[in-house]
Amino acid sequence: MEGQGRLIGGLALVLVGILGVGLTTGLPMWRESSFVGPNIVSAQTIWDGLWLACVVQSTGQMQCKKPSGITYTTDLQAGRALTLLSIILGLIGFIIAIMGGGVANCSSAALLGGLLCLVAGVLCLVAVIWSAALTAFVSNDPLIVTSLKRDVGTSIYIGLASGVLLLLGGAVVCMVCGNKPSAPQRVYLRPPVEYSYAAPSQDSRSWRKNGPYDQPLETRDGSRYPAWNPGPSAASFPR
């Protein structure tokens, strides 16, 4: 029961992590910027995501379009592939871990599912850490104009948490399915000995059939006397 509870907990962490990676992929908040310039009447909030680039006015109006130009950098392009691959591997690993996750006979398929979840978590973390590092580098570069500088967005933090959950869940599944109880080994106090029995030959000079009194006697000249027989008891003689 303890192993089954840990396995269910690990699968729950994996499922929450997969949902978080999906949310990270869909939200256009990988980079955020609140900018008020001398030529802008109203404040704007700019979001850069994997699939959309949005501008939110202070009035609440939002306009989104496909990202392009210098704001659509290499980290966002790679983030598409990494996050999608993370979702696919996470789902495959989750399904495999459920199908082969019997604690009594936790198969190698469940262990493979846990490893796939670990890989999915690593891919998600690589995507968000890469984007966060590049965003921080551009934000601290004095040669870049202020209108192009961005801050780390909400999607990055969700992606970090989701990647960690995938790693934790995959590690729990691997530990539960990797520590399978081994079959009990037989312990011998001494090595087994093979016994063989050969019946004595009746042609031998002396042989024993059932007991010491059934053994024939031999004389010096080689003649044999029959085996000793106590004979009838004294009670059998007539008085």
C-alpha positions in Angstrom: 0.0 0.0 0.0 2.8 2.4 0.7 4.4 1.8 -2.7 1.0 2.2 -4.4 0.4 5.6 -2.6 3.8 6.8 -3.7 3.1 5.8 -7.3 -0.2 7.6 -7.3 1.4 10.7 -5.9 4.1 10.6 -8.5 1.6 10.2 -11.3 -0.4 13.1 -9.9 2.7 15.3 -10.0 3.3 14.3 -13.6 -0.2 15.1 -14.6 -0.1 18.6 -13.0 3.2 19.2 -14.6 1.9 18.3 -18.1 -1.0 20.7 -17.6 1.4 23.4 -16.5 3.6 22.9 -19.6 0.5 23.2 -21.8 -0.5 26.4 -20.0 3.0 27.7 -20.4 3.0 26.9 -24.1 -0.4 28.6 -24.8 0.0 31.8 -22.7 1.6 34.7 -24.6 3.4 35.9 -21.5 7.0 34.7 -22.0 8.2 38.3 -22.0 6.3 41.3 -20.6 6.9 45.0 -20.8 5.0 48.0 -19.5 6.2 51.0 -21.5 5.2 54.7 -21.3 7.1 56.9 -23.8 6.9 60.6 -24.6 5.1 59.9 -27.9 2.6 57.5 -26.4 -0.6 58.9 -24.9 -1.7 55.9 -23.0 0.3 53.2 -21.3 0.8 49.8 -23.0 1.6 46.3 -21.8 3.4 44.2 -24.3 3.4 40.5 -24.2 5.7 38.2 -26.3 4.7 34.5 -26.5 5.5 31.5 -28.5 2.5 31.9 -30.8 1.2 35.4 -30.3 2.5 38.9 -29.6 -0.1 41.0 -27.8 -0.4 44.7 -26.9 -2.8 45.6 -24.1 -3.9 49.2 -23.8 -4.7 50.9 -20.5 -8.3 50.9 -21.6 -8.4 47.1 -21.6 -8.3 46.8 -25.4 -6.0 44.0 -26.5 -4.5 43.3 -30.0 -2.7 40.1 -30.8 -0.8 39.0 -33.9 1.7 36.4 -34.9 5.2 37.2 -33.6 7.7 38.4 -36.2 10.6 40.7 -36.5 13.4 41.3 -33.9 11.1 40.4 -31.0 10.6 36.9 -32.2 14.1 35.6 -31.1 15.7 32.2 -31.3 14.7 31.2 -27.8 11.1 31.6 -28.6 11.5 29.6 -31.8 13.2 26.8 -30.0 10.7 27.1 -27.1 7.9 26.0 -29.5 9.6 22.7 -30.3 10.9 22.0 -26.8 7.6 22.6 -25.0 5.6 20.6 -27.6 8.0 17.8 -27.3 7.8 18.0 -23.5 4.0 17.7 -23.6 4.1 14.7 -26.0 6.8 12.8 -24.0 5.0 13.6 -20.7 1.7 12.3 -22.0 3.3 9.1 -23.4 5.2 8.5 -20.2 2.1 9.1 -18.0 0.0 6.6 -20.0 2.8 4.0 -20.0 3.3 4.4 -16.3 -0.4 3.9 -15.6 -0.6 0.8 -17.8 2.5 -0.9 -16.3 2.4 0.6 -12.8 1.1 -2.4 -10.7 3.2 -2.2 -7.5 3.1 -6.0 -6.9 4.7 -6.6 -10.3 5.8 -3.1 -11.4 7.0 -3.8 -15.0 9.9 -2.2 -16.8 7.3 -0.4 -18.9 6.3 1.7 -15.9 10.0 2.5 -15.3 10.2 3.6 -19.0 7.2 5.9 -18.4 9.0 7.5 -15.4 12.1 8.1 -17.5 10.1 9.8 -20.2 8.5 12.1 -17.7 12.0 13.0 -16.5 13.0 13.9 -20.1 9.9 15.9 -20.5 10.7 17.9 -17.4 14.3 18.6 -18.6 13.0 19.8 -22.0 10.6 22.2 -20.3 13.2 23.6 -18.0 15.7 24.1 -20.9 13.1 26.1 -22.8 12.1 28.4 -20.0 15.6 28.9 -18.6 17.0 29.7 -22.0 14.3 32.3 -22.6 14.7 33.8 -19.1 18.5 34.0 -19.5 18.2 35.8 -22.9 15.6 38.1 -21.6 17.7 39.1 -18.6 20.7 39.6 -20.9 18.9 41.9 -23.2 17.3 43.8 -20.4 20.7 44.6 -18.9 22.3 45.6 -22.2 22.8 49.4 -22.3 23.1 49.3 -26.1 19.5 48.2 -26.6 16.7 50.8 -26.7 14.2 50.8 -23.8 11.3 50.0 -26.1 12.8 46.6 -27.0 13.6 45.6 -23.4 11.4 43.0 -21.8 11.0 41.4 -18.4 10.5 37.8 -17.6 6.9 36.9 -18.0 4.4 34.8 -16.0 4.7 31.9 -18.4 8.4 31.5 -17.5 7.5 31.0 -13.8 4.7 28.5 -14.6 7.1 26.6 -16.9 9.7 26.4 -14.1 7.2 25.0 -11.7 5.8 22.6 -14.3 9.3 21.3 -15.2 10.1 20.7 -11.5 6.8 18.8 -11.0 7.6 16.6 -14.0 11.0 15.8 -12.6 9.7 15.0 -9.1 6.9 12.9 -10.5 9.1 11.0 -12.9 11.7 10.4 -10.1 9.0 9.0 -7.8 7.7 6.6 -10.5 11.3 5.5 -11.2 12.0 4.9 -7.5 8.8 2.9 -7.0 9.2 0.7 -10.1 13.0 0.5 -9.8 13.0 -1.0 -6.3 11.0 -4.2 -7.1 11.2 -6.9 -4.5 13.4 -9.7 -5.7 12.3 -13.3 -5.6 13.3 -15.1 -2.4 16.4 -17.2 -2.8 16.6 -20.8 -1.4 19.3 -21.2 1.2 20.9 -24.6 1.6 22.6 -25.6 4.9 24.8 -27.9 2.9 25.1 -28.6 -0.8 22.7 -31.3 -2.1 24.3 -34.7 -2.4 23.2 -37.2 -5.1 22.8 -40.7 -3.7 22.9 -43.9 -5.7 22.1 -47.4 -4.6 23.1 -50.7 -6.2 21.5 -53.9 -5.1 24.0 -56.6 -4.0 24.6 -59.5 -6.3 23.5 -62.9 -5.1 26.6 -64.4 -6.8 28.8 -62.8 -4.2 30.3 -65.0 -1.5 28.2 -63.4 1.2 25.1 -61.3 0.9 22.4 -60.0 3.1 18.8 -60.0 2.3 16.7 -58.6 5.1 18.6 -58.9 8.3 21.7 -60.3 10.0 20.0 -63.8 10.4 19.3 -64.1 6.7 23.0 -64.1 5.8 24.3 -67.6 4.8 27.3 -69.1 6.6 30.4 -70.5 4.9 32.7 -73.3 6.0 36.3 -73.8 5.3 35.6 -76.2 2.4 33.3 -73.7 0.8 30.0 -75.4 1.6 27.2 -73.2 2.7 24.8 -73.7 5.6 21.3 -72.2 5.4 20.6 -69.2 7.4 20.0 -69.6 11.1 16.4 -70.3 12.0 15.4 -70.3 15.7 12.9 -73.1 14.9 9.7 -73.8 16.7 9.3 -72.6 20.3 9.4 -74.9 23.3 5.7 -74.5 23.6 5.1 -76.3 20.3 6.7 -79.7 21.6 4.3 -82.2 23.2 4.8 -82.9 26.8 
